[in-house]
Amino acid sequence: MSAPDLWTYEREYWAKGYETICGCDEAGAGPLAGPVYAAAVILSRNLVIPGLNDSKKLTPKKRDQLYDQIIAQAEAWAVAWVGPEEIDATDILSARMNAMQRAIDKLQFPPDLALLDGNRDHGKAGAVTTPHVMLIKGDSLSASIAAASILAKVSRDRYMEEMAVEYPQYAFEKHKGYPTKLHYELLRQYGPCPIHRRSFLKKL
């Protein structure tokens, strides 16, 4: 029943004359390891994707299913990331903004307007420069942002599962790099690996 409500903001800005609107969101701001990922998605008007919602409200299986539907049905989509070295060299807010702008820049055609999840559009070393509107909790308010949240989350989780094979001692497949008790225990035992964010490890 709630799916039509996800189009409220898209309809509002289409009515204001914006033809092409993308949603943009990021995943992985909080982990101790791995990149921060972002995705940008342009959906055709009133596209129906059953079950579309904020990625945090979905099971991993449902996210995977929706990921496949979104990349098959979106008018345009792109995923980008900022790695641990750049996060450490700047700051996580700047890295988040840079990841989102890179995702927007990778779209097959530029949007007239971006709907961004959150309330920040710039950091000290990065900003979203595409014309945009910020929506707090946008991933539960906008179909485009919800779709982007799923692409970003699934892409990052899949990367961390690959890193779990490369660095099995850290159990990345279990915590995806987030600051869990297990992750801290393994960090204390083995020390950081090349994908750890050194600027996030001050508790050790």
C-alpha positions as CSV (number, residue, x, y, z in Angstrom):
1,M,0.0,0.0,0.0
2,S,2.9,2.4,0.7
3,A,4.6,2.0,-2.7
4,P,2.7,4.9,-4.4
5,D,3.7,7.2,-1.6
6,L,7.4,6.8,-2.6
7,W,6.7,8.8,-5.7
8,T,5.5,12.0,-4.0
9,Y,8.8,13.9,-4.3
10,E,9.5,12.7,-7.8
11,R,6.0,13.9,-8.9
12,E,6.5,17.2,-7.1
13,Y,9.7,18.0,-9.0
14,W,8.4,16.6,-12.3
15,A,5.5,19.0,-11.9
16,K,8.0,21.8,-11.4
17,G,9.6,21.1,-14.8
18,Y,12.5,18.8,-13.9
19,E,12.4,16.1,-16.6
20,T,15.1,13.7,-15.4
21,I,15.4,13.1,-11.7
22,C,17.8,10.7,-10.0
23,G,17.9,9.4,-6.5
24,C,21.3,9.1,-4.8
25,D,22.3,7.4,-1.5
26,E,25.4,5.9,0.0
27,A,26.3,2.9,2.1
28,G,29.2,2.2,4.4
29,A,29.9,5.5,6.2
30,G,30.4,3.7,9.6
31,P,32.6,0.7,8.9
32,L,36.2,0.3,10.0
33,A,37.1,-1.2,6.7
34,G,36.3,-1.0,3.0
35,P,35.1,1.8,0.8
36,V,32.0,3.9,1.1
37,Y,29.7,3.1,-1.8
38,A,27.1,5.3,-3.5
39,A,24.6,4.7,-6.2
40,A,22.5,7.0,-8.4
41,V,19.3,5.7,-10.1
42,I,16.9,7.3,-12.6
43,L,13.5,5.5,-12.7
44,S,10.9,5.9,-15.4
45,R,7.7,7.7,-14.2
46,N,5.6,5.5,-12.0
47,L,7.6,2.4,-12.6
48,V,6.2,-0.4,-10.3
49,I,8.9,-2.4,-8.4
50,P,7.0,-4.4,-5.8
51,G,8.6,-4.3,-2.4
52,L,10.8,-1.3,-3.1
53,N,11.8,0.2,0.2
54,D,14.7,1.6,2.2
55,S,17.5,-1.0,2.0
56,K,17.8,-1.1,5.8
57,K,14.2,-2.4,6.1
58,L,14.8,-5.3,3.7
59,T,16.4,-8.8,4.2
60,P,19.6,-9.5,2.3
61,K,17.7,-11.9,0.0
62,K,15.1,-9.3,-0.8
63,R,17.8,-6.7,-1.5
64,D,19.4,-9.0,-3.9
65,Q,16.2,-9.6,-5.7
66,L,15.4,-5.9,-5.9
67,Y,19.0,-5.2,-7.0
68,D,18.4,-7.3,-10.1
69,Q,15.1,-5.7,-10.8
70,I,16.4,-2.2,-10.5
71,I,19.4,-2.6,-12.8
72,A,17.1,-4.3,-15.3
73,Q,14.3,-1.7,-15.2
74,A,15.9,1.6,-14.4
75,E,16.4,4.2,-17.1
76,A,19.9,4.7,-15.9
77,W,21.9,3.6,-12.9
78,A,25.5,3.8,-11.6
79,V,27.6,2.8,-8.6
80,A,30.7,4.5,-7.4
81,W,32.9,4.3,-4.3
82,V,35.7,6.0,-2.4
83,G,38.4,3.8,-1.0
84,P,39.9,3.6,2.5
85,E,43.0,5.6,1.5
86,E,41.0,8.6,0.3
87,I,38.7,8.4,3.3
88,D,41.8,8.6,5.6
89,A,43.3,11.4,3.5
90,T,40.2,13.5,3.7
91,D,37.3,12.6,6.0
92,I,34.2,10.4,5.8
93,L,31.8,13.2,5.1
94,S,33.8,14.4,2.1
95,A,34.2,10.8,1.0
96,R,30.4,10.3,1.1
97,M,29.8,13.4,-1.0
98,N,32.5,12.5,-3.5
99,A,31.1,9.0,-3.8
100,M,27.6,10.4,-4.5
101,Q,28.8,12.9,-7.1
102,R,30.9,10.2,-8.8
103,A,27.8,8.0,-9.0
104,I,25.8,10.8,-10.5
105,D,28.6,11.6,-13.0
106,K,28.7,7.9,-14.1
107,L,25.0,7.9,-15.1
108,Q,24.4,7.3,-18.8
109,F,22.9,10.7,-19.1
110,P,22.9,13.6,-16.6
111,P,19.9,14.3,-14.4
112,D,18.2,17.7,-14.2
113,L,17.9,17.2,-10.4
114,A,19.2,14.8,-7.8
115,L,17.3,13.8,-4.7
116,L,19.9,13.1,-2.0
117,D,19.4,11.1,1.2
118,G,20.4,13.0,4.3
119,N,20.9,16.6,5.3
120,R,24.5,17.2,4.2
121,D,25.7,18.1,0.7
122,H,29.3,19.0,1.2
123,G,32.4,18.3,3.3
124,K,35.8,20.0,3.6
125,A,37.1,18.1,0.5
126,G,34.0,17.1,-1.4
127,A,30.5,18.3,-2.4
128,V,27.6,17.3,-4.5
129,T,27.6,19.8,-7.4
130,T,24.7,18.5,-9.4
131,P,21.5,20.5,-8.7
132,H,19.9,18.7,-5.8
133,V,17.4,18.5,-3.0
134,M,18.2,16.9,0.3
135,L,15.6,14.6,2.0
136,I,16.1,13.4,5.5
137,K,15.3,9.7,5.6
138,G,14.9,10.0,1.9
139,D,15.5,6.3,1.4
140,S,12.0,5.7,3.0
141,L,10.4,8.7,1.2
142,S,11.5,8.5,-2.4
143,A,11.4,5.6,-4.9
144,S,14.6,6.8,-6.6
145,I,16.5,7.1,-3.4
146,A,15.3,3.8,-2.1
147,A,16.5,2.2,-5.3
148,A,19.9,3.9,-4.9
149,S,20.1,2.7,-1.3
150,I,19.6,-0.9,-2.4
151,L,22.3,-0.7,-5.2
152,A,24.8,0.9,-2.9
153,K,24.2,-1.5,0.0
154,V,24.2,-4.7,-2.2
155,S,27.3,-3.5,-4.1
156,R,29.2,-2.8,-0.9
157,D,28.2,-6.1,0.8
158,R,29.3,-8.1,-2.3
159,Y,32.7,-6.3,-2.2
160,M,33.1,-7.1,1.5
161,E,32.3,-10.7,0.8
162,E,35.0,-10.8,-1.8
163,M,37.4,-9.2,0.8
164,A,36.4,-12.0,3.2
165,V,38.0,-14.5,0.8
166,E,41.1,-12.4,0.5
167,Y,41.5,-11.6,4.2
168,P,39.6,-14.6,5.9
169,Q,41.0,-13.8,9.4
170,Y,38.7,-10.8,9.8
171,A,35.3,-12.5,9.1
172,F,34.2,-9.7,6.8
173,E,31.4,-11.9,5.6
174,K,29.8,-11.6,9.0
175,H,30.1,-7.9,9.9
176,K,30.9,-6.3,6.5
177,G,33.6,-4.2,8.2
178,Y,31.3,-2.6,10.7
179,P,32.6,-1.9,14.3
180,T,31.2,-5.1,16.0
181,K,32.7,-6.8,19.0
182,L,33.9,-9.6,16.8
183,H,35.6,-7.2,14.4
184,Y,37.4,-5.4,17.2
185,E,38.6,-8.7,18.7
186,L,40.0,-9.8,15.3
187,L,41.6,-6.4,14.7
188,R,43.4,-6.7,18.1
189,Q,44.5,-10.2,17.2
190,Y,45.7,-9.5,13.7
191,G,46.2,-5.8,13.3
192,P,44.7,-3.9,10.4
193,C,44.9,-5.1,6.7
194,P,45.2,-2.9,3.6
195,I,41.4,-2.2,3.4
196,H,41.1,-0.9,7.0
197,R,40.5,2.8,7.5
198,R,43.4,3.8,9.7
199,S,41.6,7.0,10.7
200,F,38.7,4.9,12.2
201,L,41.0,2.7,14.4
202,K,41.8,5.1,17.2
203,K,40.0,2.8,19.7
204,L,42.6,0.1,19.3
